[in-house]
Amino acid sequence: MTTRHEFFVDMTCEGCSGADTRVLNKLGGVQFEIDLPNKKVFIESDKDTDVLPETLKKTGKAANYIGPK
């Protein structure tokens, strides 16, 4: 079952959101939406919630899990 998760990611530019797109595409099996102005990333996934913030942190930006959306 897929769940939609909301994250706050400290993104400041298109380069930041591009980095998020790259790491999430490598993860595979996830659908996501990036809201750059509000610094939010929404991820639809059945993966463990520990995996998602760790993946986002690979960009070097702070990523905080807000919760299911």
URCOR-V543549 format. One record per residue. N is the residue number from 1. SS is DSSP state (H for helix, E for strand, - for the rest). Layout:
((N & SS) (N & SS))
//
This chain:
((1 & -) (2 & -) (3 & E) (4 & E) (5 & E) (6 & E) (7 & E) (8 & E) (9 & E) (10 & -) (11 & -) (12 & -) (13 & -) (14 & H) (15 & H) (16 & H) (17 & H) (18 & H) (19 & H) (20 & H) (21 & H) (22 & H) (23 & H) (24 & H) (25 & H) (26 & H) (27 & H) (28 & -) (29 & -) (30 & -) (31 & E) (32 & E) (33 & E) (34 & E) (35 & E) (36 & -) (37 & -) (38 & -) (39 & -) (40 & E) (41 & E) (42 & E) (43 & E) (44 & E) (45 & E) (46 & -) (47 & -) (48 & -) (49 & H) (50 & H) (51 & H) (52 & H) (53 & H) (54 & H) (55 & H) (56 & H) (57 & H) (58 & -) (59 & -) (60 & -) (61 & -) (62 & -) (63 & E) (64 & E) (65 & E) (66 & E) (67 & E) (68 & E) (69 & -))
//
